[in-house]
Amino acid sequence: MANQPISTRIVLASRPSGKPVAANFRLEREAVRDLAEGEVLLQILYLSLDPYMRGRMDDAKSYAKPVEVGGVMEGGTVARVVSSRDAAFAPGDIVLSHSGWQSHAISDAAALRKLDPEAAPITTALGVLGMPGFTAYAGLRNIGKPKAGETLVVAAASGAVGSAVGQIAKIFGARAVGIAGGADKCDYIRNEFGFDAAIDHRSSDFASQLAAACPNGIDIYFENVGGHVWNAVFPLLNDFARVPVCGLIAHYNEGSSTSEGHNQLPTVMRAVLRQSLTIRGFIQREFVDQRPDFYREAAKWISEGRLKYREDIVDGLENAPEAFIGLLEGKNFGKLIVRIAS
């Protein structure tokens, strides 16, 4: 044990009430135990920060178990193998893992995927070639089903999922309209990601700008946000529109009994019936069998310059809580990643 490293980790100190605050997190240090057969010791290089983590902080029924109070905050990571008791991995190998907010971790070898640093920057395994990129791909392929000439709208369009959604939709021939917060983000998704239009949801006339950008209505709305963005999109949905529901970041800090204004369910359900709408929530792991297709196609699109990405990298594990709180407020610009080691 004397030769084992000390792991720095950030745990859930308390469950938030509304917006997370710094006091909900605690930094701890702990000696790493010895490896058992079939295990691998990892040094974490990069940590992915994603909106879904907010749900894991609550002790509420969901599609995954919450983080326990005192438990390490969960998250996807890229790591370097330090030592191994499994023949498939050797020291120095770079792997994709789900080790959470810590500097070192022990993982079952079966839970790791080896990465090739020569094939793509290793951070892309947490973004465009990772869970966010696959979320975009799976939601479009299975629910959105974009066709040539259709109009797709996606919120949080400068983020890891939203930017991939718009670009993949365009690859399939659809027209892509992105919604983002601020002029800089809107300019970027239009000029760098190639969206056909970009609308700032903070504008006082946001709803009218969105309507003008979608003169033929909306055929696919990839839902990441909810809130006032959904309220502007909903009246523009065409008959047979498809709505993959990936996230509702505008509501993540609300309590279970919180509701805004009157009950909109009857109005929405009438539209679902009258317009034959498809509104379907999904979790990307439902479509795990499609990941090989995604890796192959996305790598090709990137090499062709048809699928671009932007990363927002924060240095230091100790800065993860502040960065995560900022993510929920839309302060990041691109896929948010914490660099823990190099």
Secondary structure, 3 states (H helix, E strand, C coil): CCCCCEEEEEEECCCCCCCCCHHHEEEEEEECCCCCCCEEEEEEEEEECCCCHHHHCCCCCCCCCCCCCCCECCCCEEEEEEEECCCCCCCCCEEEECCCCECEEEEEHHHCEECCCCCCCHHHHHCCCCHHHHHHHHHHHHHHCCCCCCEEEECCCCCHHHHHHHHHHHHCCCEEEEEECCHHHHHHHHHCCCCCEEEECCCCCHHHHHHHHCCCCEEEEEECCCHHHHHHHHHHEEEEEEEEECCCHHHCCCCCCCCCCCCCHHHHHHHHHHCCCEEEECCHHHHHHHHHHHHHHHHHHHHCCCCCCCEEEEECHHHHHHHHHHHHCCCCCCEEEEECCC
